[in-house]
């Protein structure tokens, strides 16, 4: 009886040791990405922000998609600010038909340095007209 109990304890300790080693190796190989984020909006136009490498920057700008206008990325260094997919529309609290919404862009600050992000509010098919609005932000990424 004592032999069976000792054998079970040994197996449990071996299993726990193996799982601990696997967990430590997997965490060392793929360190967790920081979940910190910063959100900027119309109030931050023509300003500068500082963000840590590995953090996410969210840009929320007012749009009215029913008019055909939308925000387009005109200038960006994707090696510094990596776009995370296409922009999405986020309704404001008033959900009246034809109401303004926020157009939301997400970027990963993936390398240290400086980047200028510039967006234009325009109708993509109107090629020879200036944008209705422009948005520019200087981003400093610290490693």
N, C-alpha and C positions, 0 to 999 in steps of 0.2 A: 504493500500500500504506500509506504513512504517512497519507494522507488518511482511509482507512477506519479505521485504528487511532485517530486523533484523534477521529473522529466517534463511535466506540464509547465512548471515555473520556468524552467530553462527555455522551453519553446516560446512562451509568452515574452520573456526578456529578449530573446533573439529577434522575435517579430517586431517588438517595439524599437529595438536598436536599429534594425533595418529600415523601418519606416522613418525614424528620425534622420538617418543619413540621407535617405531619398529626399525628404522634405528640405533639408539644408542645402543639398546640391541643387535642387530645382530653384530655390530662392536665390542662390548665388549666381546661377546661370542667367536668370531673367529677373533682375531687380524690379520691384513694383514701380509703375509709373506714378508720378505724383498726380493726385486728383485735384490739385489746386487750379482754380480758374479765375480769370478776371473778365468782367463784362464791361464793354465800352458802348457808348451810344452817341446820339447827335450832340450831346453836351461836350463830348471829348474831341469834336472836330478841331483840326489844326492844333493839336496838343501832343504831348509826349507822354508815354507810359513806360514803366520798367516792369519787366516780367522775368521770372526765373525760367531757365531752360527746363523743358519737360512739362511746363504748365500749359494750360489751354487759355486762349484768348477768344472770347465770344463777342462778336460785333452785332448789335441790334439797331437797325435803322428803320425809321418809319417809311412805309410805302403804301401805295394804293394800287393794287394790281389791276383793278378794273379800268384804270386809265391807260394801261399798256406800259407804264413806266416801271422800271425795276432797277435795283442797284447791280452794277457790273464791276467786277474787279478789273481795274485798269493797270495798276502797278503793284507788284509784290515780288519779294524774293522767296520762292518756295523752299529754298534751302534753309532759310531762317524761320519763316512762318509757313508751315505746311498746311494747306487747306484740307480740312477733313470733310470731304463730300461736298455736295451741292448745298446751296442755301435753302432754308425752309421758311415758310410763313408761319408766324405765331400770332394768333388773334389777340387783340387788345381786350380789355374787359367788356367793352361795348361790342356786341356782335351784330350790329345793325348791318343790313345788306349794303355793300359798297363802302363800308367803313375802312379806315386805315388799319394796317397791320404792321407788325415788325417783320422785316426780312432779316433772318438770322444766319450769320456765317460763323463757322468754327475753324480755328487755326491752332496748330500745335507749335509751340516755341521749341524748335528742335535743335538749333545751334546758336551758340553765343554770337553776339554782334549787334548790329543795327539794321533795321529794315524800315522802309517807308511803305505803308499800305494806303493805296488810293483807290477810291470807288467813285463811280459816276452814276447819277440817277438819270436814266435816259430811256428812250424807246429804241430797242436794238435795231429796228429796221430803218430808223431815221439817221442815215449815215453822215449827212453834211450839216447837222444842227449841233450846237453846243449842248452839253448836258444841262438839265434843269437845275441840278444841285451837284456839288462835289463834296467828298468826305476824304480827309487825309489825316493819318495819325502816324507819328514817328514812334517806333517801338525799339526799346533797348532790351536785349535779352542777356541776362547774366547767367553765367555757367556756374 
